[in-house]
Every structure is written in C-alpha cells, then in structure tokens.
C-alpha cells in the first residue's frame, strides 16, 4: 500500500469517527433500575445484560454512553429515553 493510499484511508477513518455521536445517560434519584433497564432495551436495542451493565455504570459514575452512531439514528432513541423520564443527551 502506498503512502498516498494509507493517508487516504486514515482520512476516511477519521471522518467516520468524527461523524459518530453518543447518547449519554445521566443518573437521577427518580427512576428505578428496572425502568432504566427496560427503557434501554426498548430505545437502544440493548440486550438485558447490556442494559443492566449500563444502569450500574450510570448509578456509580453518574453517567454512561449507552449508544454510539450517526446523529439521525440517535435522535429518536434519545427522545424515547427523555419521554420515558430519563436524563440523556446526544454529544
């Protein structure tokens, strides 16, 4: 592979990474673990294990990235989390 091809591939990779966004879920004192887990399964298509792990991380660290992707995919998912009473944002 030539240097030019490597540079081109590296730029494409950097662009792909730059277009990725994250939904960050924040801890609160209102929602139960079960509600958070069920909502993550529904809104983010988590497995029950993923959802449980995220809920524990949020509880202990105050926040957790629960989904990564392009903005247009994350926006409706974040809205579902917010409508369910969770605290989340796209960053």
DRENTORKOL-3810 file (N, C-alpha, C; in nm, 4 decimals):
REM DRENTORKOL-3810
@n.u->0.0854; n.v->-0.1181; n.w->0.0000; ca.u->0.0000; ca.v->0.0000; ca.w->0.0000; c.u->0.0897; c.v->0.1240; c.w->0.0000
@n.u->0.0588; n.v->0.2153; n.w->-0.0881; ca.u->0.1398; ca.v->0.3368; ca.w->-0.0979; c.u->0.1077; c.v->0.4331; c.w->0.0163
@n.u->0.1960; n.v->0.5279; n.w->0.0362; ca.u->0.1762; ca.v->0.6296; ca.w->0.1396; c.u->0.0500; c.v->0.7090; c.w->0.1116
@n.u->0.0246; n.v->0.7381; n.w->-0.0150; ca.u->-0.0953; ca.v->0.8142; ca.w->-0.0522; c.u->-0.2214; c.v->0.7359; c.w->-0.0179
@n.u->-0.2215; n.v->0.6040; n.w->-0.0440; ca.u->-0.3374; ca.v->0.5208; ca.w->-0.0115; c.u->-0.3574; c.v->0.5136; c.w->0.1401
@n.u->-0.2479; n.v->0.5009; n.w->0.2139; ca.u->-0.2571; ca.v->0.4977; ca.w->0.3602; c.u->-0.3171; c.v->0.6268; c.w->0.4138
@n.u->-0.2673; n.v->0.7396; n.w->0.3634; ca.u->-0.3169; ca.v->0.8698; ca.w->0.4076; c.u->-0.4646; c.v->0.8838; c.w->0.3767
@n.u->-0.5062; n.v->0.8399; n.w->0.2600; ca.u->-0.6465; ca.v->0.8479; ca.w->0.2204; c.u->-0.7333; c.v->0.7619; c.w->0.3124
@n.u->-0.6856; n.v->0.6407; n.w->0.3432; ca.u->-0.7590; ca.v->0.5529; ca.w->0.4339; c.u->-0.7678; c.v->0.6132; c.w->0.5741
@n.u->-0.6609; n.v->0.6708; n.w->0.6205; ca.u->-0.6597; ca.v->0.7326; ca.w->0.7527; c.u->-0.7584; c.v->0.8483; c.w->0.7593
@n.u->-0.7660; n.v->0.9278; n.w->0.6533; ca.u->-0.8608; ca.v->1.0392; ca.w->0.6495; c.u->-1.0042; c.v->0.9892; c.w->0.6522
@n.u->-1.0333; n.v->0.8845; n.w->0.5770; ca.u->-1.1682; ca.v->0.8279; ca.w->0.5770; c.u->-1.2048; c.v->0.7767; c.w->0.7151
@n.u->-1.1105; n.v->0.7124; n.w->0.7821; ca.u->-1.1354; ca.v->0.6621; ca.w->0.9166; c.u->-1.1611; c.v->0.7774; c.w->1.0131
@n.u->-1.0807; n.v->0.8825; n.w->1.0035; ca.u->-1.1010; ca.v->0.9989; ca.w->1.0903; c.u->-1.2362; c.v->1.0636; c.w->1.0652
@n.u->-1.2784; n.v->1.0714; n.w->0.9385; ca.u->-1.4100; ca.v->1.1281; ca.w->0.9065; c.u->-1.5209; c.v->1.0421; c.w->0.9646
@n.u->-1.5079; n.v->0.9109; n.w->0.9529; ca.u->-1.6097; ca.v->0.8199; ca.w->1.0069; c.u->-1.6205; c.v->0.8351; c.w->1.1575
@n.u->-1.5073; n.v->0.8462; n.w->1.2246; ca.u->-1.5078; ca.v->0.8631; ca.w->1.3702; c.u->-1.5687; c.v->0.9986; c.w->1.4067
@n.u->-1.5381; n.v->1.1009; n.w->1.3300; ca.u->-1.5870; ca.v->1.2357; ca.w->1.3594; c.u->-1.7381; c.v->1.2453; c.w->1.3451
@n.u->-1.7988; n.v->1.1621; n.w->1.2598; ca.u->-1.9432; ca.v->1.1694; ca.w->1.2400; c.u->-2.0189; c.v->1.0872; c.w->1.3440
@n.u->-1.9462; n.v->1.0176; n.w->1.4304; ca.u->-2.0107; ca.v->0.9391; ca.w->1.5353; c.u->-2.0482; c.v->1.0298; c.w->1.6523
@n.u->-2.1670; n.v->1.0088; n.w->1.7015; ca.u->-2.2147; ca.v->1.0797; ca.w->1.8199; c.u->-2.2472; c.v->0.9760; c.w->1.9260
@n.u->-2.2734; n.v->1.0234; n.w->2.0465; ca.u->-2.3047; ca.v->0.9332; ca.w->2.1570; c.u->-2.4281; c.v->0.9823; c.w->2.2312
@n.u->-2.5081; n.v->0.8876; n.w->2.2771; ca.u->-2.6126; ca.v->0.9204; ca.w->2.3738; c.u->-2.5519; c.v->0.8940; c.w->2.5110
@n.u->-2.5512; n.v->0.9966; n.w->2.5940; ca.u->-2.5024; ca.v->0.9829; ca.w->2.7308; c.u->-2.6236; c.v->0.9844; c.w->2.8230
@n.u->-2.6334; n.v->0.8819; n.w->2.9057; ca.u->-2.7408; ca.v->0.8709; ca.w->3.0040; c.u->-2.6864; c.v->0.9150; c.w->3.1386
@n.u->-2.7639; n.v->0.9963; n.w->3.2103; ca.u->-2.7214; ca.v->1.0508; ca.w->3.3394; c.u->-2.8006; c.v->0.9895; c.w->3.4538
@n.u->-2.7379; n.v->0.9802; n.w->3.5681; ca.u->-2.8013; ca.v->0.9272; ca.w->3.6872; c.u->-2.9052; c.v->1.0253; c.w->3.7410
@n.u->-3.0075; n.v->0.9711; n.w->3.8034; ca.u->-3.1052; ca.v->1.0537; ca.w->3.8742; c.u->-3.1514; c.v->0.9773; c.w->3.9969
@n.u->-3.2260; n.v->1.0447; n.w->4.0809; ca.u->-3.2762; ca.v->0.9810; ca.w->4.2036; c.u->-3.4216; c.v->0.9399; c.w->4.1904
@n.u->-3.4730; n.v->0.9346; n.w->4.0670; ca.u->-3.6150; ca.v->0.9120; ca.w->4.0447; c.u->-3.6437; c.v->0.7730; c.w->3.9880
@n.u->-3.5708; n.v->0.7348; n.w->3.8844; ca.u->-3.6022; ca.v->0.6122; ca.w->3.8111; c.u->-3.5404; c.v->0.4881; c.w->3.8747
@n.u->-3.6157; n.v->0.3780; n.w->3.8686; ca.u->-3.5686; ca.v->0.2512; ca.w->3.9230; c.u->-3.4746; c.v->0.1835; c.w->3.8231
@n.u->-3.3960; n.v->0.0913; n.w->3.8731; ca.u->-3.3092; ca.v->0.0136; ca.w->3.7843; c.u->-3.3919; c.v->-0.0579; c.w->3.6782
@n.u->-3.5044; n.v->-0.1167; n.w->3.7191; ca.u->-3.5881; ca.v->-0.1904; ca.w->3.6245; c.u->-3.6394; c.v->-0.1003; c.w->3.5126
@n.u->-3.6801; n.v->0.0206; n.w->3.5479; ca.u->-3.7307; ca.v->0.1140; ca.w->3.4464; c.u->-3.6188; c.v->0.1529; c.w->3.3488
@n.u->-3.5006; n.v->0.1819; n.w->3.4018; ca.u->-3.3871; ca.v->0.2190; ca.w->3.3168; c.u->-3.3514; c.v->0.1025; c.w->3.2250
@n.u->-3.3440; n.v->-0.0167; n.w->3.2791; ca.u->-3.3086; ca.v->-0.1351; ca.w->3.2004; c.u->-3.4112; c.v->-0.1580; c.w->3.0901
@n.u->-3.5393; n.v->-0.1561; n.w->3.1252; ca.u->-3.6453; ca.v->-0.1772; ca.w->3.0252; c.u->-3.6407; c.v->-0.0711; c.w->2.9159
@n.u->-3.6142; n.v->0.0520; n.w->2.9540; ca.u->-3.6101; ca.v->0.1613; ca.w->2.8568; c.u->-3.4900; c.v->0.1478; c.w->2.7641
@n.u->-3.3751; n.v->0.1088; n.w->2.8169; ca.u->-3.2578; ca.v->0.0888; ca.w->2.7322; c.u->-3.2786; c.v->-0.0264; c.w->2.6341
@n.u->-3.3450; n.v->-0.1312; n.w->2.6782; ca.u->-3.3747; ca.v->-0.2435; ca.w->2.5893; c.u->-3.4651; c.v->-0.1956; c.w->2.4763
@n.u->-3.5650; n.v->-0.1166; n.w->2.5101; ca.u->-3.6605; ca.v->-0.0678; ca.w->2.4112; c.u->-3.6001; c.v->0.0383; c.w->2.3187
@n.u->-3.5414; n.v->0.1409; n.w->2.3759; ca.u->-3.4987; ca.v->0.2568; ca.w->2.2970; c.u->-3.3647; c.v->0.2357; c.w->2.2266
@n.u->-3.2752; n.v->0.1633; n.w->2.2900; ca.u->-3.1394; ca.v->0.1490; ca.w->2.2354; c.u->-3.1109; c.v->0.0086; c.w->2.1832
@n.u->-3.2109; n.v->-0.0789; n.w->2.1915; ca.u->-3.1965; ca.v->-0.2172; ca.w->2.1459; c.u->-3.0833; c.v->-0.2902; c.w->2.2181
@n.u->-3.0696; n.v->-0.2614; n.w->2.3465; ca.u->-2.9705; ca.v->-0.3312; ca.w->2.4278; c.u->-3.0197; c.v->-0.4717; c.w->2.4598
@n.u->-2.9256; n.v->-0.5613; n.w->2.4854; ca.u->-2.9624; ca.v->-0.6892; ca.w->2.5445; c.u->-2.9900; c.v->-0.6614; c.w->2.6928
@n.u->-3.0588; n.v->-0.7506; n.w->2.7609; ca.u->-3.0800; ca.v->-0.7283; ca.w->2.9036; c.u->-2.9484; c.v->-0.7108; c.w->2.9805
@n.u->-2.8456; n.v->-0.7844; n.w->2.9414; ca.u->-2.7157; ca.v->-0.7733; ca.w->3.0086; c.u->-2.6524; c.v->-0.6363; c.w->2.9848
@n.u->-2.6569; n.v->-0.5895; n.w->2.8605; ca.u->-2.6023; ca.v->-0.4561; ca.w->2.8297; c.u->-2.6743; c.v->-0.3492; c.w->2.9098
@n.u->-2.8064; n.v->-0.3573; n.w->2.9109; ca.u->-2.8867; ca.v->-0.2570; ca.w->2.9801; c.u->-2.8575; c.v->-0.2568; c.w->3.1299
@n.u->-2.8435; n.v->-0.3751; n.w->3.1870; ca.u->-2.8131; ca.v->-0.3836; ca.w->3.3298; c.u->-2.6753; c.v->-0.3251; c.w->3.3593
@n.u->-2.5762; n.v->-0.3577; n.w->3.2761; ca.u->-2.4420; ca.v->-0.3039; ca.w->3.2961; c.u->-2.4414; c.v->-0.1517; c.w->3.2861
@n.u->-2.5115; n.v->-0.0973; n.w->3.1861; ca.u->-2.5182; ca.v->0.0488; ca.w->3.1705; c.u->-2.5846; c.v->0.1130; c.w->3.2915
@n.u->-2.6917; n.v->0.0525; n.w->3.3419; ca.u->-2.7611; ca.v->0.1103; ca.w->3.4569; c.u->-2.6699; c.v->0.1123; c.w->3.5804
@n.u->-2.5880; n.v->0.0102; n.w->3.5961; ca.u->-2.4949; ca.v->0.0058; ca.w->3.7094; c.u->-2.3858; c.v->0.1123; c.w->3.6927
@n.u->-2.3340; n.v->0.1262; n.w->3.5702; ca.u->-2.2316; ca.v->0.2283; ca.w->3.5443; c.u->-2.2883; c.v->0.3675; c.w->3.5712
@n.u->-2.4098; n.v->0.3934; n.w->3.5239; ca.u->-2.4738; ca.v->0.5236; ca.w->3.5463; c.u->-2.4892; c.v->0.5489; c.w->3.6959
@n.u->-2.5312; n.v->0.4477; n.w->3.7684; ca.u->-2.5523; ca.v->0.4612; ca.w->3.9120; c.u->-2.4221; c.v->0.4966; c.w->3.9852
@n.u->-2.3136; n.v->0.4310; n.w->3.9468; ca.u->-2.1864; ca.v->0.4509; ca.w->4.0174; c.u->-2.1045; c.v->0.5690; c.w->3.9652
@n.u->-2.1103; n.v->0.5963; n.w->3.8346; ca.u->-2.0270; ca.v->0.7023; ca.w->3.7746; c.u->-2.1033; c.v->0.8305; c.w->3.7450
@n.u->-2.2351; n.v->0.8247; n.w->3.7538; ca.u->-2.3153; ca.v->0.9435; ca.w->3.7267; c.u->-2.3567; c.v->0.9590; c.w->3.5820
@n.u->-2.2898; n.v->0.8843; n.w->3.4924; ca.u->-2.3264; ca.v->0.8897; ca.w->3.3514; c.u->-2.2642; c.v->0.7709; c.w->3.2791
@n.u->-2.3174; n.v->0.7432; n.w->3.1589; ca.u->-2.2655; ca.v->0.6331; ca.w->3.0784; c.u->-2.3079; c.v->0.6550; c.w->2.9340
@n.u->-2.2169; n.v->0.6293; n.w->2.8409; ca.u->-2.2532; ca.v->0.6299; ca.w->2.6997; c.u->-2.3309; c.v->0.5020; c.w->2.6726
@n.u->-2.4549; n.v->0.5169; n.w->2.6254; ca.u->-2.5399; ca.v->0.3998; ca.w->2.6057; c.u->-2.5602; c.v->0.3631; c.w->2.4592
@n.u->-2.5256; n.v->0.4545; n.w->2.3678; ca.u->-2.5383; ca.v->0.4238; ca.w->2.2256; c.u->-2.4488; c.v->0.5179; c.w->2.1472
@n.u->-2.3833; n.v->0.4650; n.w->2.0457; ca.u->-2.2961; ca.v->0.5435; ca.w->1.9591; c.u->-2.3432; c.v->0.5245; c.w->1.8162
@n.u->-2.3402; n.v->0.6330; n.w->1.7382; ca.u->-2.3793; ca.v->0.6214; ca.w->1.5987; c.u->-2.3949; c.v->0.7573; c.w->1.5340
@n.u->-2.4614; n.v->0.7574; n.w->1.4199; ca.u->-2.4852; ca.v->0.8832; ca.w->1.3500; c.u->-2.6027; c.v->0.9551; c.w->1.4155
@n.u->-2.6004; n.v->1.0841; n.w->1.4089; ca.u->-2.6987; ca.v->1.1681; ca.w->1.4779; c.u->-2.8428; c.v->1.1304; c.w->1.4430
@n.u->-2.8692; n.v->1.1089; n.w->1.3128; ca.u->-3.0061; ca.v->1.0802; ca.w->1.2698; c.u->-3.0614; c.v->0.9514; c.w->1.3304
@n.u->-2.9745; n.v->0.8556; n.w->1.3633; ca.u->-3.0190; ca.v->0.7335; ca.w->1.4302; c.u->-3.0372; c.v->0.7573; c.w->1.5796
@n.u->-2.9523; n.v->0.8398; n.w->1.6375; ca.u->-2.9554; ca.v->0.8606; ca.w->1.7823; c.u->-3.0674; c.v->0.9534; c.w->1.8281
@n.u->-3.1050; n.v->1.0487; n.w->1.7452; ca.u->-3.2048; ca.v->1.1485; ca.w->1.7866; c.u->-3.3365; c.v->1.0854; c.w->1.8333
@n.u->-3.3992; n.v->0.9964; n.w->1.7533; ca.u->-3.5241; ca.v->0.9367; ca.w->1.8030; c.u->-3.5037; c.v->0.8478; c.w->1.9252
@n.u->-3.3890; n.v->0.7839; n.w->1.9342; ca.u->-3.3608; ca.v->0.6990; ca.w->2.0508; c.u->-3.3475; c.v->0.7843; c.w->2.1776
@n.u->-3.2780; n.v->0.8963; n.w->2.1655; ca.u->-3.2627; ca.v->0.9866; ca.w->2.2794; c.u->-3.3993; c.v->1.0426; c.w->2.3201
@n.u->-3.4811; n.v->1.0752; n.w->2.2219; ca.u->-3.6165; ca.v->1.1248; ca.w->2.2512; c.u->-3.6970; c.v->1.0218; c.w->2.3291
@n.u->-3.6829; n.v->0.8934; n.w->2.2947; ca.u->-3.7536; ca.v->0.7870; ca.w->2.3677; c.u->-3.7070; c.v->0.7817; c.w->2.5126
@n.u->-3.5761; n.v->0.7973; n.w->2.5327; ca.u->-3.5240; ca.v->0.7971; ca.w->2.6698; c.u->-3.5809; c.v->0.9144; c.w->2.7490
@n.u->-3.5827; n.v->1.0312; n.w->2.6868; ca.u->-3.6341; ca.v->1.1509; ca.w->2.7539; c.u->-3.7833; c.v->1.1381; c.w->2.7830
@n.u->-3.8583; n.v->1.0855; n.w->2.6861; ca.u->-4.0027; ca.v->1.0680; ca.w->2.7061; c.u->-4.0322; c.v->0.9689; c.w->2.8174
@n.u->-3.9409; n.v->0.8766; n.w->2.8408; ca.u->-3.9572; ca.v->0.7784; ca.w->2.9489; c.u->-3.9146; c.v->0.8356; c.w->3.0837
@n.u->-3.8702; n.v->0.9621; n.w->3.0854; ca.u->-3.8341; ca.v->1.0268; ca.w->3.2102; c.u->-3.6879; c.v->1.0143; c.w->3.2481
@n.u->-3.6058; n.v->0.9630; n.w->3.1574; ca.u->-3.4631; ca.v->0.9523; ca.w->3.1854; c.u->-3.3928; c.v->1.0804; c.w->3.1451
@n.u->-3.2739; n.v->1.1017; n.w->3.1991; ca.u->-3.1932; ca.v->1.2182; ca.w->3.1644; c.u->-3.0844; c.v->1.1736; c.w->3.0685
@n.u->-3.0896; n.v->1.2274; n.w->2.9450; ca.u->-2.9934; ca.v->1.1877; ca.w->2.8428; c.u->-2.9719; c.v->1.3015; c.w->2.7462
@n.u->-2.8585; n.v->1.2955; n.w->2.6764; ca.u->-2.8313; ca.v->1.3933; ca.w->2.5708; c.u->-2.7403; c.v->1.3304; c.w->2.4669
@n.u->-2.7407; n.v->1.3886; n.w->2.3485; ca.u->-2.6505; ca.v->1.3475; ca.w->2.2415; c.u->-2.5297; c.v->1.4387; c.w->2.2442
@n.u->-2.4117; n.v->1.3791; n.w->2.2477; ca.u->-2.2873; ca.v->1.4580; ca.w->2.2458; c.u->-2.2009; c.v->1.4143; c.w->2.1303
END
